[in-house]
Amino acid sequence: MSFSYNVKEEIAQRFGNARHCNIAEIASIINMCAYIGHFRKKFCLKLQTENLFLAKKYFTLIEKTFKIKCNVTVKKNKHYHENVMYILTITQTAGVERILTATGILSDENKISNQCYMPVIHSICCRRAYIRGAFLAAGSINDPEKNYHLEFVHGDVKQAQQLQNILHTFHLDAKMTYRKQYFVVYLKEGEQIADMLNIMQAHTALLKMENVRVWKDMRNSVNRKVNCETANLNKTVTAAIKQIEDIQYIQEQKEWKHLPETLLKTAELRLQYPEASLKELGLLMAPPVGKSGINHRLKKISNIAEQLRKDKGDFAWQKKR
């Protein structure tokens, strides 16, 4: 099963101890994916979903909070791989009015609001419940082993903005975009997605994600060190090749015997140990010489070689004239 599936399975088993938290979660589910029918002062409430966890949670919340039972119909969706579709309906007007009034969706003037009544999500625990319901109804999360991404998809801009504002109260930098006629509220940072899982009380999923984050951080740290060491090694090898070329050029020009003893010894060690670092060459000297000292001597050798090349070029040019 996917990581998103496991998260929904876990939070579907979370129920608030307080009635107001249950109402906040019901309000969220209704706002996100339920249909409210209103005709001649009669109301009906319908939830249609392929998500078994959402159907069970919604059914239990309605029964536990309002003592109302939903009519449940199960059928196969013939248009999409014959997936099972769960349809939960409440047709008793009095019961629907109780639910909609408690959630703040139905006003005293019998008007339907497309936003949650703010007192319903006044407390932190209720906002947590609202987010749980929103994720069950319209959320998804990528497997953290691949990439970090969590999102909610909704067709109404005001409800999407309200959800975004609720996430902001938890100091989550939720952003919103428009994609294929839907408004998407999303998070892309691993740390903030971990905070979101904690807010929704998906603690098992949170532990798995933290393990993945630690593993990724360790792997990235090792890769950075390996890349750094590889770059330094390449730099050392390139410099050593140039130094050896300069020394061999000096030998070819018969200037070898004119080198000072310190440079001669340094050049001999470089030819003998082409793969050694400057520090290692310095330790091979008697007495040992520091890294900067060896570097200074090799630069002198390089300058001598460059001067010899220049003098030879000038001589050849003068001869040609």
Disulfide bonds with the S-S distance in Angstrom:
none
